[in-house]
Amino acid sequence: MKMTVVCICTGIVTLSASVHSQEAKVSIQLQNKPVNEVFAAIRAQTSYSFWFDTGDVDLEQLVSVSVENEPVISALSQALKNQAVDFNILGSHIIIAPKGTFHASVVQQDRRVAGTVVDPSGAPVIGANVIEKGTAANGTVTDVDGNFSLNVKDNAVLQISFVGYITQDINVLSAWGGGVNNC
């Protein structure tokens, strides 16, 4: 129990101390390394968090990434070029989803959104609250793998909270098809 509290407190300090910028630049020189090492390098240099379904991204795929003081999107493009996914940077989050997800959901008035909530180390957050902001009862909690699924309005803002962590607001339209930072 004490170890859990220590881990949560460490996550809180890491989360609250992070400074995020969509213009963040990274320097990464990795040859034939797993994608998860690229993600770790990006997290270490920018404090971005990654959101994706573990079934969508092959974290063990060997890739080579060579960027020197370039935008994060350059490193991500190199790391994910052989996978059937797109990514979107929203605030302090890098959201990765199957190709076409970001554009396809824009035309829907109501949509089912799904995702995974992870802590700064990439571990799933079990029991995090995910609600459609401004509604009294449209919400859910993450399962044992940190996954959630929820029907929301097209212009919804998801509010994600967990005891001891800073509450995060995610605009569904921007995150899943708003186009501002689509790649």
C-alpha positions as CSV (number, residue, x, y, z in Angstrom):
1,M,0.0,0.0,0.0
2,K,2.8,2.4,0.9
3,M,4.5,1.7,-2.5
4,T,1.3,2.6,-4.3
5,V,1.1,5.9,-2.5
6,V,4.8,6.6,-3.3
7,C,4.1,5.8,-7.0
8,I,1.0,8.0,-7.2
9,C,2.9,10.8,-5.5
10,T,5.8,10.5,-7.9
11,G,3.3,10.6,-10.8
12,I,1.7,13.7,-9.3
13,V,5.0,15.5,-9.1
14,T,5.9,14.5,-12.6
15,L,2.5,15.4,-14.0
16,S,2.3,18.8,-12.3
17,A,5.9,19.8,-13.1
18,S,5.6,19.1,-16.8
19,V,5.7,22.0,-19.3
20,H,4.2,21.1,-22.7
21,S,4.4,22.8,-26.0
22,Q,3.2,21.7,-29.4
23,E,6.3,23.4,-30.8
24,A,8.5,21.2,-28.5
25,K,11.7,20.0,-30.2
26,V,13.6,16.8,-29.6
27,S,17.0,15.2,-30.4
28,I,16.8,11.5,-30.9
29,Q,19.4,9.2,-32.5
30,L,18.1,5.6,-32.3
31,Q,18.9,2.8,-34.7
32,N,16.9,-0.4,-34.9
33,K,15.3,0.2,-31.5
34,P,11.7,-0.6,-30.4
35,V,9.0,2.1,-30.9
36,N,8.6,2.2,-27.1
37,E,12.2,3.5,-26.7
38,V,11.3,6.4,-29.1
39,F,8.2,7.1,-27.0
40,A,10.4,7.1,-23.8
41,A,12.9,9.5,-25.4
42,I,10.1,11.9,-26.4
43,R,8.6,11.7,-22.9
44,A,12.0,12.4,-21.3
45,Q,12.6,15.5,-23.4
46,T,9.0,16.9,-23.5
47,S,6.9,15.3,-20.7
48,Y,4.2,14.5,-23.3
49,S,1.9,11.6,-22.3
50,F,0.9,9.0,-24.9
51,W,-2.7,7.9,-25.3
52,F,-3.4,4.8,-27.5
53,D,-5.0,1.4,-27.5
54,T,-2.2,-1.1,-27.0
55,G,-3.7,-3.2,-29.9
56,D,-3.2,-0.3,-32.3
57,V,0.5,0.3,-31.9
58,D,3.3,-2.3,-32.2
59,L,5.6,-1.1,-29.4
60,E,8.2,-3.7,-30.2
61,Q,8.6,-2.9,-33.9
62,L,12.2,-1.9,-34.6
63,V,12.6,1.6,-36.0
64,S,15.4,4.1,-36.7
65,V,14.8,7.7,-35.8
66,S,17.3,10.5,-36.5
67,V,16.3,14.0,-35.5
68,E,18.3,16.8,-34.1
69,N,16.4,19.7,-32.4
70,E,13.4,19.0,-34.6
71,P,9.6,19.1,-33.8
72,V,8.2,16.1,-32.0
73,I,6.1,15.4,-35.1
74,S,9.2,14.7,-37.1
75,A,10.3,12.0,-34.6
76,L,6.8,10.5,-34.4
77,S,6.5,10.4,-38.2
78,Q,9.7,8.4,-38.5
79,A,8.8,6.1,-35.6
80,L,5.2,5.3,-36.8
81,K,5.7,5.4,-40.6
82,N,5.3,1.7,-41.0
83,Q,2.2,1.4,-38.7
84,A,-1.4,1.9,-39.7
85,V,-1.9,4.7,-37.3
86,D,-2.2,8.5,-37.2
87,F,-1.3,10.8,-34.3
88,N,-2.6,14.1,-33.0
89,I,-0.9,16.4,-30.4
90,L,-3.5,17.9,-28.1
91,G,-2.1,20.0,-25.3
92,S,0.2,17.7,-23.3
93,H,-1.1,14.5,-25.0
94,I,0.0,12.6,-28.0
95,I,-3.0,10.6,-29.2
96,I,-2.4,7.7,-31.5
97,A,-5.3,5.9,-33.3
98,P,-5.9,3.8,-36.4
99,K,-5.6,5.6,-39.7
100,G,-8.7,7.6,-40.6
101,T,-10.0,7.8,-37.0
102,F,-9.3,11.5,-36.7
103,H,-11.1,12.5,-39.9
104,A,-13.9,9.9,-39.9
105,S,-15.4,10.9,-36.6
106,V,-15.8,14.6,-37.5
107,V,-18.9,14.0,-39.5
108,Q,-20.8,12.4,-36.7
109,Q,-23.1,14.4,-34.5
110,D,-22.9,11.9,-31.6
111,R,-19.9,9.7,-31.3
112,R,-18.5,6.9,-29.3
113,V,-15.0,7.8,-28.1
114,A,-12.6,5.3,-26.5
115,G,-9.2,5.6,-25.1
116,T,-6.7,4.6,-22.5
117,V,-5.6,6.6,-19.5
118,V,-2.0,6.1,-18.5
119,D,0.3,7.7,-15.9
120,P,3.6,9.4,-16.8
121,S,5.4,6.0,-16.8
122,G,2.9,4.5,-19.3
123,A,1.1,2.3,-16.8
124,P,-2.7,2.1,-17.1
125,V,-4.7,4.2,-14.6
126,I,-7.4,1.9,-13.1
127,G,-10.6,3.6,-12.0
128,A,-10.0,7.1,-13.4
129,N,-13.2,9.1,-13.9
130,V,-14.0,10.1,-17.5
131,I,-17.0,12.3,-17.9
132,E,-18.5,14.5,-20.5
133,K,-17.9,18.0,-19.0
134,G,-21.1,19.9,-18.3
135,T,-23.3,16.8,-17.9
136,A,-24.5,15.4,-14.7
137,A,-24.3,11.7,-15.4
138,N,-22.6,11.0,-18.7
139,G,-19.4,9.3,-17.6
140,T,-17.5,6.1,-16.9
141,V,-14.4,4.8,-15.2
142,T,-11.4,3.2,-16.7
143,D,-11.1,-0.6,-16.5
144,V,-8.1,-2.6,-15.3
145,D,-6.2,-1.8,-18.5
146,G,-7.0,2.0,-18.2
147,N,-9.5,1.7,-21.1
148,F,-12.7,3.6,-21.4
149,S,-15.5,4.1,-23.9
150,L,-18.2,6.7,-23.9
151,N,-20.9,8.2,-26.1
152,V,-20.6,12.0,-26.3
153,K,-21.8,15.0,-28.3
154,D,-19.7,16.2,-31.2
155,N,-18.4,19.2,-29.4
156,A,-17.8,17.4,-26.0
157,V,-15.0,18.0,-23.6
158,L,-13.9,15.0,-21.7
159,Q,-12.8,15.6,-18.1
160,I,-10.4,13.0,-16.8
161,S,-9.7,12.8,-13.1
162,F,-8.1,10.5,-10.6
163,V,-7.4,11.1,-6.9
164,G,-4.1,12.8,-6.5
165,Y,-3.6,13.8,-10.2
166,I,-4.4,17.1,-11.9
167,T,-7.7,16.9,-13.7
168,Q,-7.3,17.0,-17.5
169,D,-9.8,18.4,-20.0
170,I,-9.7,17.0,-23.5
171,N,-11.7,18.5,-26.4
172,V,-13.1,15.6,-28.4
173,L,-13.4,17.6,-31.6
174,S,-9.8,18.7,-31.5
175,A,-8.5,15.4,-30.3
176,W,-10.4,13.2,-32.8
177,G,-10.5,15.3,-35.9
178,G,-10.4,19.0,-35.3
179,G,-7.6,19.3,-37.7
180,V,-5.5,21.8,-35.8
181,N,-2.7,19.4,-35.1
182,N,-3.6,16.4,-37.3
183,C,-0.8,14.5,-38.8
